[in-house]
Amino acid sequence: MPVIAVIDYDMGNLHSVCKGLENAGATAKITDVPGEIEQADAVLLPGVGSFDPAIQHLRSRDLVSPVQDAIASGKPFLGVCLGLQILFDSSEEGKEPGLGIIPGVVRRFKSEPGLTIPHIGWNRLELTQPDVPLWQHLQHQPWLYFVHSYYVDPIDSTVTAATVTHGSQTVTAAIARDNLVAVQFHPEKSSTAGLQMLANFVQQIEMRSLAMSH
């Protein structure tokens, strides 16, 4: 049973995402211990809240290097919501520099008539990188649950793995690069499609472990 380190830096309710991973057959270990993150088969970086406090919490717990090392190691890595945004260089939401793993900026939705900000609720995902392991067995344009006022704007558009349209704005809703995938929506709150993604993540970990053992 693969062990997934769910990084705890005081930014979000970890219970529901852990439940989703456990339902998919993994052991979810909530941790802020660098050694446990290093030993895990995969890493999940959750997050709810604001950009600057998230970066400050990660720094104060000495978790920046463990996150960077986990991604560099090649093990499966999943960022969720704020855990996607802090991978970028900076955010219009705050002044702190981000982790700089994905070049680009986090931007606020532009106001337009009749547009609600934050973007809250169910919306369709347009998959732009169809071969991402996380997207296996999903329906065409699956419905996912979003809660955000900011979205990521990568410099290299080829890292965008899915988009979402809110009002007249079509923005990046997920990125994928090698072993790293990060999503703006909440898979743990997204019913069947979201749970399928968490199951896909667990399967990806199991396949990697199997390949490495041979």
Buried (B, 14 or more C-beta within 10 A) or exposed (E): EBBBBBBBBBBBEBEBBBBBBBBBBBBBBBBBBBEBBBEBBBBBBBBBEBBBBBBBBBEEBEBBEBBBBBBBEEBBBBBBBBBBBBBBBBBEBBEBEBBBBBEBBBBBBEEEEEEEBEBEEEBBBBBBBEEBBBBBEBEEEBBBBBBBBBBBBBEEEEBBBBBBEBBEBEBBBBBBBEBBBBBBBBBBBBBEBBBBBBBBBBBBBBEBBEEEEE
